[in-house]
Amino acid sequence: MYTIRTLFLGTSVAALTVRGLPAQQRQPEQTALVGVTVIDPASPRPPLRDQTVIIAGARITMVGPRGTTRIPAGARLIMASGKFVIPELWDAHVHFMNTGVTALPLLVAMGVTSVREMGGYIDSTRAWQSRMRDGKLVGPRILTPGPVLESPRYIQGVRDRSVRDPRLALRILPYRIAVADSSSARQAIDSLVKLRVDFVKVRTTASPEAWFGILRAAHRAGLKVAAHQATVDSLTAAADSGQDDL
């Protein structure tokens, strides 16, 4: 039996969300996808064609050949010949400040049910997450670091360029935090903890002191660190020093 959050069914991948039902309801609603092709990326086998997939509430309870798999009485039938069932997809690097809310339903329509936002306006992200929980907005699960950690030199460069284009600072600086040394690293991580971020994103670093200060403070707080190449000798050194993700 397979626990699922979301199935994706379609030639152009249309979303079929499978939700759990109230605990007091003994028999969960059942759905049968009939004639579908099942793709399992973890299996060395080729796609399984002409399958029946039985879903009860939020669980896949049976996958088998169409001709031999019994469909429960009263199950909702979806004739799915020519369509495919795949696991939910992740996009591991998105920036919603470039797209706004319009990207959320488009991601789901393409089978992407979870994303890792790599820095952005956390207030709008939290508002979208609240609307999705309330069923008022279609969108993927979002993991976010909130503001990006940067070197003070980068922040100053944005301010200097904003003399010619004032919109630049307004667009970039609200989701950036300057980290100059180990002390400001601790302050930055403390501020991210208060925002309840899912991880820490580092784009530029001022020095090895700032870099290692970020790592120490983040790991003490139980947060992983995703970063561009840090201020150390090599990617191997970055990994050895505790960088969790490149």
Disulfide bonds with the S-S distance in Angstrom:
none
